[in-house]
Amino acid sequence: MSVNKDVKRVTTHTLQEWKEAGVKISMLTAYDYSMAKLIDAGGVDVILVGDSASNVMAGHETTLPITLDQMIYHASSVVRAVKRALVVVDLPFGYYQGNSRLALESAIRIMKEAGAHAVKLEGGAEIRESIERILTAGIPVMGHLGLTPQSIYKFGTYTVRAKEEAEARKLKEDAMLLEKIGCFAIVLEKIPALLAAEVTKSIAIPVIGIGAGGSVDGQVLVSHDMLGITTEFTPRFLRRYLNLAEAVRNAVKQYVEDVKTGNFPNEHEQY
């Protein structure tokens, strides 16, 4: 059995120990009870209840429309399923930017109503006050730098971030700031691998990457992308481990045929 699976319950302290020991951290998204139960049983270390639920569960073009109530619904479903993984929940757009009091109230609701273990916020120095206020309540905060999907209309594109020197410098400064004020980990999304490696070495807290190369402390993917449930999203960093879309379509086609032909149910499938 691996080092990772020996842990009965992953905590922020566990992640810190793994960073120091060089043990890689695995992280996947989940949004409902059934999928979270399978992912947790598979031994993943961190489950992110991402605002990507806005895309993969609700069909929105961006992460912006999802509400705090909807995030709490998804998070509470996941928490009920999980026995081992650390459950981190995204604070959705509009519930922490520019209003630290609202940020704290939102984070408290996620912790109390969903039973989450930590929250994740996108941004650096510009949301410092919100992060610090949440931390005063004893709520663990995971940072998120690089491509921050909640700011997609500012960027105007989902392309790689921090390729230019000024943006790379700000990202490094923001990473050190997030560590200094008390974040327990940082997600780096879609930035050059060399920059991600530099940031990972420069701070003592775990760095989890998505499209940030292999020199970070761990990796995160959206489970629907990794399992091949969604098929239209094909960035370079994505590895598909299954093609569930095809498997489900074939199963449904077979079911429809069996019903139409009277093959289902047979005499052994009735009372």
C-alpha positions as CSV (number, residue, x, y, z in Angstrom):
1,M,0.0,0.0,0.0
2,S,1.3,3.5,-0.8
3,V,2.3,6.1,1.7
4,N,-0.7,8.2,0.7
5,K,-3.4,5.5,1.3
6,D,-2.0,4.7,4.8
7,V,-3.4,7.9,6.1
8,K,-6.9,7.5,7.7
9,R,-7.9,11.1,7.1
10,V,-6.0,13.6,5.1
11,T,-5.6,17.0,6.8
12,T,-3.8,20.3,5.9
13,H,-1.0,19.0,8.3
14,T,-0.7,15.8,6.2
15,L,-0.2,17.8,3.0
16,Q,2.5,19.8,4.7
17,E,4.3,16.7,5.8
18,W,4.1,15.2,2.3
19,K,5.6,18.4,0.8
20,E,8.5,18.1,3.2
21,A,8.9,14.4,2.5
22,G,8.6,14.8,-1.3
23,V,5.4,12.7,-1.5
24,K,3.2,13.9,-4.4
25,I,-0.4,15.0,-3.7
26,S,-3.3,13.9,-5.8
27,M,-6.4,16.0,-6.2
28,L,-9.6,15.7,-8.2
29,T,-12.9,17.5,-8.4
30,A,-16.3,16.0,-7.3
31,Y,-19.7,17.6,-7.1
32,D,-22.1,14.8,-6.0
33,Y,-22.3,12.0,-3.5
34,S,-21.9,9.0,-5.8
35,M,-18.9,10.2,-7.7
36,A,-17.2,11.5,-4.5
37,K,-17.6,8.1,-2.9
38,L,-15.9,6.4,-5.9
39,I,-13.1,9.0,-6.0
40,D,-12.5,8.8,-2.3
41,A,-12.4,5.0,-2.4
42,G,-9.8,5.3,-5.2
43,G,-7.4,6.9,-2.8
44,V,-7.3,10.5,-4.0
45,D,-5.8,12.8,-1.3
46,V,-7.8,16.0,-1.9
47,I,-11.3,16.5,-3.3
48,L,-12.1,19.9,-4.7
49,V,-15.7,20.9,-4.9
50,G,-14.9,23.3,-7.7
51,D,-17.0,26.1,-9.1
52,S,-16.3,24.2,-12.3
53,A,-19.6,22.6,-11.3
54,S,-21.0,25.6,-13.1
55,N,-19.6,24.2,-16.4
56,V,-19.8,20.4,-16.1
57,M,-22.9,20.0,-13.9
58,A,-25.0,23.0,-15.0
59,G,-23.8,23.6,-18.6
60,H,-22.8,27.3,-18.1
61,E,-20.0,28.7,-20.3
62,T,-18.0,30.1,-17.4
63,T,-17.7,29.5,-13.6
64,L,-19.3,32.9,-12.8
65,P,-23.0,32.0,-12.6
66,I,-22.8,29.5,-9.8
67,T,-24.1,30.7,-6.4
68,L,-23.0,30.2,-2.8
69,D,-26.2,28.2,-2.1
70,Q,-25.4,25.9,-5.1
71,M,-21.8,25.4,-4.0
72,I,-23.1,24.5,-0.5
73,Y,-25.5,21.9,-2.0
74,H,-22.7,20.3,-4.0
75,A,-20.2,20.4,-1.1
76,S,-22.6,18.9,1.4
77,S,-23.3,16.0,-1.0
78,V,-19.6,15.4,-1.4
79,V,-18.8,15.6,2.3
80,R,-21.4,13.0,3.1
81,A,-19.6,10.5,0.9
82,V,-15.9,11.2,1.9
83,K,-14.1,9.2,4.5
84,R,-10.5,9.9,3.8
85,A,-9.8,12.9,1.5
86,L,-9.5,16.5,2.5
87,V,-12.5,18.4,1.0
88,V,-11.8,21.9,-0.3
89,V,-14.6,24.1,-1.6
90,D,-14.3,27.0,-4.0
91,L,-15.8,30.3,-2.8
92,P,-17.8,31.3,-5.9
93,F,-17.4,34.6,-7.8
94,G,-19.0,37.6,-6.1
95,Y,-18.8,36.3,-2.6
96,Y,-15.3,37.5,-1.5
97,Q,-13.8,40.0,-4.0
98,G,-13.7,43.5,-2.5
99,N,-15.8,42.6,0.6
100,S,-13.9,40.8,3.4
101,R,-16.9,40.7,5.7
102,L,-19.0,38.9,3.0
103,A,-16.0,36.6,2.3
104,L,-15.9,35.5,6.0
105,E,-19.7,35.0,6.1
106,S,-19.6,32.9,2.9
107,A,-16.7,30.8,4.2
108,I,-18.4,30.2,7.5
109,R,-21.6,29.1,5.7
110,I,-19.6,26.6,3.6
111,M,-17.9,25.2,6.7
112,K,-21.1,25.0,8.9
113,E,-23.7,24.0,6.3
114,A,-21.6,21.8,4.1
115,G,-19.1,20.4,6.6
116,A,-16.2,21.3,4.4
117,H,-12.6,21.2,5.6
118,A,-11.2,24.2,3.8
119,V,-12.1,26.9,1.2
120,K,-10.2,28.0,-2.0
121,L,-10.1,31.6,-3.3
122,E,-8.7,32.9,-6.6
123,G,-6.2,35.8,-6.6
124,G,-3.2,37.3,-4.7
125,A,-2.6,40.7,-3.2
126,E,-5.9,42.1,-4.4
127,I,-7.9,39.7,-2.1
128,R,-5.5,39.7,0.8
129,E,-8.0,41.3,3.2
130,S,-10.6,38.6,2.5
131,I,-8.1,35.8,3.0
132,E,-6.8,37.2,6.3
133,R,-10.4,37.7,7.6
134,I,-11.3,34.1,6.8
135,L,-8.2,32.8,8.5
136,T,-9.0,34.7,11.7
137,A,-12.0,32.4,12.0
138,G,-9.7,29.4,11.9
139,I,-10.9,28.4,8.4
140,P,-8.1,26.9,6.3
141,V,-7.6,28.7,2.9
142,M,-6.1,27.3,-0.3
143,G,-4.9,29.9,-2.8
144,H,-5.2,29.9,-6.6
145,L,-2.9,31.8,-8.9
146,G,-2.1,31.8,-12.7
147,L,-5.2,31.3,-14.8
148,T,-8.0,32.2,-12.5
149,P,-11.3,31.2,-14.3
150,Q,-13.4,33.7,-12.3
151,S,-11.4,36.5,-14.0
152,I,-11.9,35.1,-17.5
153,Y,-13.6,38.3,-18.8
154,K,-10.6,40.3,-17.7
155,F,-8.2,37.9,-19.4
156,G,-10.4,37.4,-22.4
157,T,-8.9,33.9,-23.1
158,Y,-8.0,30.7,-21.3
159,T,-4.4,30.8,-22.7
160,V,-1.3,30.2,-20.6
161,R,-0.7,32.9,-18.0
162,A,2.5,34.5,-16.7
163,K,4.6,34.1,-19.8
164,E,5.6,37.7,-19.7
165,E,8.2,38.9,-17.1
166,A,5.9,41.3,-15.3
167,E,3.1,38.8,-14.7
168,A,5.5,36.1,-13.7
169,R,7.1,38.4,-11.2
170,K,3.6,39.3,-9.7
171,L,2.7,35.6,-9.5
172,K,5.9,34.8,-7.5
173,E,5.2,37.8,-5.2
174,D,1.6,36.7,-4.8
175,A,2.7,33.1,-4.0
176,M,5.0,34.3,-1.2
177,L,2.3,36.6,0.1
178,L,-0.2,33.8,0.3
179,E,2.3,31.7,2.2
180,K,3.1,34.6,4.5
181,I,-0.5,35.4,5.5
182,G,-1.3,31.8,6.2
183,C,-2.7,29.8,3.2
184,F,-2.0,26.1,3.6
185,A,-1.5,25.4,-0.1
186,I,-1.7,27.0,-3.5
187,V,-3.1,25.9,-6.9
188,L,-1.1,27.1,-9.9
189,E,-3.2,26.8,-13.1
190,K,-1.8,26.9,-16.7
191,I,1.5,28.6,-16.2
192,P,5.0,27.7,-17.7
193,A,6.5,24.6,-16.0
194,L,9.8,26.4,-15.2
195,L,8.0,29.2,-13.4
196,A,5.8,26.7,-11.5
197,A,9.0,24.8,-10.4
198,E,10.6,28.1,-9.3
199,V,7.5,29.0,-7.2
200,T,7.4,25.5,-5.7
201,K,11.0,25.7,-4.5
202,S,10.6,29.3,-3.2
203,I,7.7,28.6,-0.7
204,A,7.3,26.0,2.1
205,I,3.6,25.2,1.6
206,P,2.4,22.6,-1.0
207,V,1.9,23.7,-4.6
208,I,-0.7,21.8,-6.7
209,G,-0.6,22.3,-10.4
210,I,-3.0,22.0,-13.3
211,G,-1.2,22.6,-16.6
212,A,1.9,23.7,-14.6
213,G,4.3,20.8,-15.2
214,G,5.6,18.0,-13.0
215,S,7.9,19.8,-10.6
216,V,5.1,21.0,-8.4
217,D,4.0,19.1,-5.2
218,G,0.8,17.6,-6.6
219,Q,-1.7,17.6,-9.5
220,V,-5.4,18.4,-9.9
221,L,-7.8,17.6,-12.8
222,V,-11.5,18.0,-13.3
223,S,-12.8,14.5,-12.8
224,H,-15.3,14.8,-15.7
225,D,-12.4,15.6,-18.1
226,M,-10.1,12.9,-16.7
227,L,-12.8,10.2,-17.0
228,G,-13.8,11.2,-20.5
229,I,-17.4,12.3,-19.5
230,T,-16.8,15.7,-21.1
231,T,-15.1,15.3,-24.5
232,E,-15.0,18.8,-26.0
233,F,-12.3,20.1,-23.6
234,T,-8.9,18.9,-24.8
235,P,-6.0,21.0,-23.4
236,R,-2.5,19.8,-23.6
237,F,-2.3,19.1,-19.9
238,L,-5.3,16.7,-19.8
239,R,-4.7,13.0,-19.7
240,R,-7.9,10.9,-20.2
241,Y,-7.9,7.7,-18.2
242,L,-11.3,6.5,-19.5
243,N,-13.8,7.2,-22.3
244,L,-17.0,7.1,-20.2
245,A,-18.9,9.2,-22.7
246,E,-18.7,6.4,-25.2
247,A,-19.3,3.7,-22.7
248,V,-22.4,5.4,-21.3
249,R,-23.8,6.1,-24.8
250,N,-23.3,2.4,-25.8
251,A,-25.0,1.2,-22.6
252,V,-28.0,3.5,-23.1
253,K,-28.3,2.4,-26.8
254,Q,-28.3,-1.3,-25.7
255,Y,-30.9,-0.6,-23.0
256,V,-33.2,1.2,-25.5
257,E,-32.8,-1.7,-27.9
258,D,-33.6,-4.3,-25.2
259,V,-36.7,-2.4,-24.1
260,K,-38.0,-1.9,-27.7
261,T,-37.4,-5.6,-28.6
262,G,-38.9,-6.9,-25.3
263,N,-35.6,-8.4,-24.3
264,F,-35.7,-6.4,-21.1
265,P,-36.9,-7.4,-18.6
266,N,-36.6,-11.2,-19.0
267,E,-38.2,-13.8,-16.7
268,H,-35.3,-13.6,-14.2
269,E,-35.7,-9.8,-13.9
270,Q,-39.3,-9.8,-12.7
271,Y,-41.2,-10.8,-9.5
